[in-house]
Structure formats: C-alpha cells, structure tokens
C-alpha cells in the first residue's frame, strides 16, 4: 500500500506552473519528488493537486504496491 502526501503548493509566475513536494510512502520507504504542473494561476485547486500527484508518481520507477 502507498501513502501520498502533498506538500505546500506554490505558484511560480516565471514558469507559469504550480509546484509542490510530494512524498510517496511505500511500505517503510518514503520517496520525495519535486512536482510541477503548468496551469494558469486560477486553475481549479482540486485538479492542480491531482495533477501534481500524478506528476510525482510518474517520476517513480518503483512499482506500485497494492
């Protein structure tokens, strides 16, 4: 089983993107990923959070545990 925790989300005006640290815990190991998603500053926050998590999970080469 994996646990995903989204850190503080910031908007980077220069990049036109939301950025956050995403911690993914699988078993006893936590992997930390810097996530970024390009979107306008008024983008839906639920969508932004989901996109940041997907971005982080896409960086992992560790298989997802069920």
C-alpha positions in Angstrom: 0.0 0.0 0.0 1.2 3.5 -0.7 0.5 6.8 1.1 0.8 10.1 -0.8 1.3 13.4 0.9 1.3 16.7 -1.0 3.4 19.5 0.5 2.8 23.2 0.3 1.7 24.2 -3.2 3.2 27.3 -4.7 2.6 29.2 -8.0 5.7 30.0 -9.9 4.9 33.1 -12.0 8.1 32.8 -14.1 7.3 29.2 -15.1 3.5 29.6 -15.2 3.3 26.5 -13.1 2.2 25.1 -9.7 4.9 23.4 -7.8 5.0 21.2 -4.7 6.9 18.5 -3.0 5.1 15.1 -3.0 6.1 12.4 -0.5 5.1 8.9 -1.5 5.5 6.2 1.2 5.6 2.6 0.1 6.0 0.2 2.9 8.7 1.6 5.2 10.3 3.8 2.5 9.4 7.4 1.6 10.3 8.8 -1.8 10.2 12.6 -2.3 9.5 14.1 -5.7 9.5 17.7 -6.9 6.3 18.0 -8.9 5.3 20.7 -11.3 2.2 21.3 -13.5 1.8 24.1 -16.0 -1.5 25.8 -15.5 -3.0 29.3 -15.1 -2.9 30.8 -11.6 -6.7 30.5 -11.3 -6.8 26.8 -12.1 -9.1 24.5 -10.1 -7.1 23.6 -6.9 -8.5 20.0 -6.9 -7.3 19.5 -10.4 -3.9 21.1 -9.5 -3.4 18.8 -6.5 -4.4 15.7 -8.6 -2.1 16.7 -11.4 0.9 17.3 -9.0 0.4 13.8 -7.5 0.2 12.2 -11.0 3.4 14.1 -12.0 5.2 12.8 -8.9 4.0 9.2 -9.3 5.1 9.3 -13.0 8.6 10.0 -11.9 8.9 6.9 -9.8 10.4 3.7 -11.2 9.2 1.7 -8.1 6.2 -0.5 -8.9 3.0 0.5 -7.1 2.2 -1.9 -4.2 -1.4 -3.0 -3.8 
